[in-house]
Amino acid sequence: MWIESITPDTALAPGVQVRSTLRAGGVSQPPYGATQGGAGGLNLASHCGDDPLSVQENRSRLRAVLPGDPHWMEQVHGTAVLEIDPVSVAACPHGVRADAAVTRERRTVLAVMTADCLPVVLADQSARAIGIAHAGWRGLAAGVLENTVSALLRHSGGQAADCVAWLGPAIGPRQFEVGADVWQAFTDREADLRAYFRPTGTEGKWWADLAGLARHRLRGLGLARVEGGQWCTVEDADRFYSYRRDRVTGRMATLVWID
């Protein structure tokens, strides 16, 4: 079975596979469908009001094209990282509360679900370890990427300069209107981050560049390469679920594993 997805233009590392699913290819009905008002949606989240049997079938279709069951996490917009090592890989619980994961185990599928937040995939360029993070603004401001890179390096034994990142689909800089809380969460600590905010014309409101903020953080950590991040979930209703646009909607998955 073939499931349409977005992948990096350039492989992150030998044998590292990355997929970011779209909203089509499943059985979910509106408002979780493949198009607004249509059926056939590939909603992969069980917490957003969709029929549980539809979600089960959608996950089954996804599982058929993967080397193993994805390690689904209960994402809470935090900074905790699930570390899957040789001892815990067989017994690692699914649904653990975390917003990131790392592993060096082959054919172990890491996953995050999003519908506007930024999925970030990380890899050591020698494929010694991989990671993934769910980076909404709260987690990004609080350090989820820094924690994920730190965990990745513990598993790879390498340096940040040995690592690369890929940013998946998320809300874009023309659509992410934020208030003073978001502005202050970033700029109070790092004035350079003001470059990723543009005034909307309404007092106390800015357009925020979520992918730009993530790139800045990752480059500041010394990663060799940061790619992707050009897709806007809000503006492309034909391909992406968007909570900001629709409120009641499904979730896509971004997945990474080492063959």
C-alpha positions as CSV (number, residue, x, y, z in Angstrom):
1,M,0.0,0.0,0.0
2,W,1.3,3.5,-0.9
3,I,0.7,6.5,1.3
4,E,1.5,10.0,-0.1
5,S,4.0,11.9,2.0
6,I,6.7,14.6,2.0
7,T,10.3,13.6,2.3
8,P,13.6,15.5,2.4
9,D,15.1,16.5,-1.0
10,T,18.5,15.2,0.3
11,A,18.9,12.1,2.6
12,L,19.8,13.2,6.1
13,A,22.2,10.2,6.5
14,P,22.7,6.8,4.8
15,G,19.7,4.6,5.6
16,V,17.8,7.2,7.4
17,Q,14.2,7.4,6.2
18,V,11.9,10.3,6.8
19,R,8.2,10.6,5.9
20,S,5.7,13.4,6.7
21,T,2.1,12.2,5.9
22,L,-0.5,14.3,4.3
23,R,-4.3,14.5,5.0
24,A,-5.3,12.0,2.2
25,G,-5.0,8.3,2.0
26,G,-7.3,7.0,4.8
27,V,-10.9,6.5,5.7
28,S,-11.8,9.4,8.0
29,Q,-14.9,11.4,7.3
30,P,-15.4,15.2,7.5
31,P,-14.1,17.3,9.1
32,Y,-11.1,14.9,9.2
33,G,-11.4,14.1,5.5
34,A,-8.8,14.2,2.7
35,T,-10.2,17.6,1.6
36,Q,-12.4,20.1,3.4
37,G,-15.9,18.6,3.3
38,G,-14.7,15.3,1.7
39,A,-14.0,11.8,3.0
40,G,-10.8,9.7,2.8
41,G,-8.7,11.4,5.5
42,L,-5.6,10.0,7.0
43,N,-6.1,11.4,10.5
44,L,-3.7,9.5,12.8
45,A,-4.7,11.1,16.2
46,S,-7.2,9.4,18.6
47,H,-7.7,12.6,20.7
48,C,-9.3,15.0,18.3
49,G,-12.9,13.6,18.0
50,D,-12.6,11.3,15.0
51,D,-14.2,7.9,14.9
52,P,-11.8,5.5,16.8
53,L,-12.3,2.8,14.1
54,S,-11.3,5.2,11.4
55,V,-8.1,6.2,13.3
56,Q,-7.4,2.5,13.9
57,E,-7.7,1.8,10.1
58,N,-5.6,4.8,9.2
59,R,-2.8,3.7,11.6
60,S,-3.0,0.2,10.2
61,R,-2.5,1.6,6.6
62,L,0.4,3.6,7.8
63,R,1.9,0.6,9.7
64,A,1.8,-1.4,6.5
65,V,4.5,0.8,4.9
66,L,6.7,1.1,8.0
67,P,9.3,-1.4,9.4
68,G,7.7,-1.4,12.8
69,D,5.0,0.2,15.0
70,P,5.6,4.0,15.5
71,H,6.4,5.1,19.0
72,W,3.5,7.4,19.5
73,M,3.9,9.8,22.4
74,E,1.4,11.8,24.4
75,Q,2.6,15.3,23.3
76,V,2.1,18.0,25.9
77,H,4.1,21.0,24.4
78,G,6.9,20.3,26.8
79,T,10.6,19.5,26.6
80,A,10.9,15.9,27.7
81,V,12.7,13.5,25.4
82,L,12.0,9.8,25.2
83,E,15.3,7.9,24.9
84,I,14.9,4.5,23.3
85,D,18.1,2.5,23.9
86,P,19.1,-1.2,23.5
87,V,17.8,-2.1,26.9
88,S,14.4,-0.4,26.7
89,V,13.5,-0.7,23.0
90,A,11.5,-3.9,23.4
91,A,9.6,-2.7,26.5
92,C,9.3,1.0,25.8
93,P,5.7,2.1,26.5
94,H,3.8,3.8,23.7
95,G,1.9,6.9,24.7
96,V,4.5,8.1,27.2
97,R,4.3,11.8,27.9
98,A,7.1,13.4,25.9
99,D,7.5,15.8,22.9
100,A,10.7,14.3,21.5
101,A,12.4,11.0,21.0
102,V,15.8,9.7,20.1
103,T,17.3,6.2,19.3
104,R,20.2,4.5,17.7
105,E,18.2,1.3,17.2
106,R,17.6,0.3,13.6
107,R,14.1,-0.1,12.3
108,T,12.7,1.7,15.3
109,V,10.2,4.3,14.1
110,L,10.0,7.6,15.9
111,A,6.9,9.8,15.4
112,V,5.3,13.1,16.2
113,M,1.8,14.3,15.2
114,T,1.1,17.8,14.2
115,A,-1.5,20.1,12.6
116,D,0.4,23.5,12.7
117,C,3.2,22.8,15.2
118,L,6.7,22.2,13.7
119,P,8.0,18.6,13.3
120,V,11.8,18.5,13.5
121,V,13.8,15.5,12.4
122,L,17.4,15.1,13.5
123,A,20.1,12.7,12.5
124,D,23.8,12.0,12.9
125,Q,25.3,12.1,9.4
126,S,26.8,8.7,10.0
127,A,23.4,7.3,10.9
128,R,24.6,6.4,14.4
129,A,21.4,7.9,15.9
130,I,18.2,9.8,15.0
131,G,15.8,12.1,16.8
132,I,12.5,13.8,16.3
133,A,10.8,16.7,18.1
134,H,7.3,18.3,18.3
135,A,8.1,22.0,18.3
136,G,5.2,24.3,19.0
137,W,6.1,27.7,20.2
138,R,5.9,26.7,23.9
139,G,8.3,23.8,23.5
140,L,10.6,25.7,21.2
141,A,10.9,28.6,23.6
142,A,11.4,26.2,26.6
143,G,14.2,24.2,24.9
144,V,12.8,21.1,23.3
145,L,15.3,21.3,20.5
146,E,18.3,21.8,22.8
147,N,17.2,18.8,24.9
148,T,16.7,16.6,21.8
149,V,20.1,17.5,20.3
150,S,21.7,16.8,23.7
151,A,20.0,13.4,23.9
152,L,20.9,12.6,20.2
153,L,24.6,13.3,21.0
154,R,24.5,11.0,24.0
155,H,23.3,8.2,21.7
156,S,25.5,8.9,18.7
157,G,28.7,9.7,20.6
158,G,29.4,12.5,18.1
159,Q,29.3,16.3,18.0
160,A,26.6,18.8,17.0
161,A,28.7,19.5,13.8
162,D,28.1,15.8,12.9
163,C,24.3,16.3,12.9
164,V,21.7,17.6,10.4
165,A,18.0,18.6,10.7
166,W,14.9,18.6,8.5
167,L,11.9,20.8,9.3
168,G,8.5,19.4,8.2
169,P,5.2,21.2,7.4
170,A,4.0,23.8,10.0
171,I,2.1,27.1,10.2
172,G,3.9,29.6,8.1
173,P,5.2,33.2,8.8
174,R,2.2,34.8,7.0
175,Q,-0.3,33.0,9.1
176,F,1.1,32.6,12.7
177,E,-0.3,35.7,14.5
178,V,0.9,35.8,18.1
179,G,0.6,38.1,21.0
180,A,3.0,39.5,23.6
181,D,3.3,36.2,25.5
182,V,5.0,34.6,22.5
183,W,7.1,37.6,21.6
184,Q,8.4,37.9,25.2
185,A,9.0,34.1,25.5
186,F,11.6,34.4,22.8
187,T,12.9,38.0,22.7
188,D,13.3,38.6,26.4
189,R,16.1,36.1,26.5
190,E,17.5,36.6,23.0
191,A,17.1,40.0,21.3
192,D,18.3,38.6,18.0
193,L,15.1,36.6,17.7
194,R,13.2,39.8,17.0
195,A,14.2,39.2,13.4
196,Y,11.6,36.4,13.2
197,F,8.7,38.6,14.2
198,R,6.9,41.1,12.0
199,P,4.2,43.6,13.3
200,T,0.8,42.8,12.0
201,G,-0.4,46.4,12.2
202,T,-2.5,45.6,15.3
203,E,-0.9,46.8,18.6
204,G,0.6,43.9,20.5
205,K,0.4,41.4,17.6
206,W,3.1,39.9,15.4
207,W,3.5,37.5,12.6
208,A,5.9,34.8,13.9
209,D,8.3,32.6,11.8
210,L,8.2,29.3,13.7
211,A,10.5,27.6,11.2
212,G,12.9,30.5,11.3
213,L,13.1,30.4,15.1
214,A,13.8,26.7,14.9
215,R,16.5,27.2,12.3
216,H,18.1,29.9,14.4
217,R,18.2,27.6,17.5
218,L,19.6,24.6,15.6
219,R,22.3,26.6,13.8
220,G,23.2,28.1,17.2
221,L,23.7,24.6,18.5
222,G,26.2,24.0,15.7
223,L,24.4,21.6,13.4
224,A,26.0,21.0,10.0
225,R,22.8,21.5,8.0
226,V,19.2,22.5,8.5
227,E,16.8,22.0,5.6
228,G,13.0,22.1,4.9
229,G,10.4,24.2,6.6
230,Q,8.9,25.7,3.4
231,W,5.4,24.3,3.7
232,C,2.5,26.2,5.4
233,T,-0.2,24.0,6.9
234,V,-2.7,26.8,7.1
235,E,-2.4,28.0,3.4
236,D,-2.5,24.5,1.8
237,A,-5.9,23.0,2.9
238,D,-5.7,20.4,0.1
239,R,-2.7,18.7,1.6
240,F,-2.5,19.6,5.3
241,Y,-4.6,19.5,8.5
242,S,-4.5,22.8,10.3
243,Y,-5.8,23.5,13.8
244,R,-5.4,27.2,13.4
245,R,-7.5,27.2,10.2
246,D,-10.2,24.7,11.1
247,R,-10.1,24.1,14.9
248,V,-11.8,20.7,14.5
249,T,-9.4,18.7,12.4
250,G,-7.1,15.7,12.2
251,R,-3.4,15.3,12.7
252,M,-0.5,14.3,10.4
253,A,2.5,12.3,11.4
254,T,6.2,12.9,10.7
255,L,8.3,9.7,11.1
256,V,11.9,8.7,11.0
257,W,13.8,5.5,11.3
258,I,17.1,3.9,10.3
259,D,16.9,1.0,7.8
